[in-house]
Amino acid sequence: MSIRNQRGDERRLSIVGIDEADTTQGYVSWISPVARALLRAREGDTVSVATPAASESTYQTVKS
């Protein structure tokens, strides 16, 4: 899936198991806040995510 952040930067993410997570390669664990928010999202949806690094981030799904 591709997502776009608040600044307009687009990134491709794959939701994977815990042992396969590697954020530098775009692999996020299914238990991460970002993955949990995106699991039910469809193309064009906007989701808000509370993360440890930022108080809240907003992402728009660009492509499933």
Residue pairs with C-beta under 8 A, 6 or more apart in sequence:
1 12
1 13
1 14
1 15
1 38
1 41
1 61
1 62
1 63
1 64
2 10
2 11
2 12
2 13
2 61
2 62
2 63
3 10
3 11
3 13
3 38
3 59
3 60
3 61
3 62
4 10
4 11
4 59
4 60
4 62
5 11
5 57
5 58
5 59
6 57
6 58
10 62
11 26
12 26
13 26
13 27
13 28
13 34
13 35
13 38
14 26
14 27
14 28
15 28
15 29
15 30
15 35
15 38
15 39
16 27
16 28
16 29
16 30
17 29
17 30
18 29
18 30
18 31
20 27
20 29
21 27
21 28
21 29
21 32
28 34
28 35
29 35
30 36
30 39
33 49
33 50
33 51
34 49
34 51
34 59
37 47
37 48
37 49
37 59
38 47
38 59
38 61
41 47
41 61
42 61
42 64
43 61
43 62
43 63
43 64
44 60
44 61
45 60
45 61
46 58
46 59
46 60
46 61
47 58
47 59
47 60
47 61
48 56
48 57
48 58
49 56
49 57
49 58
49 59
50 56
51 57
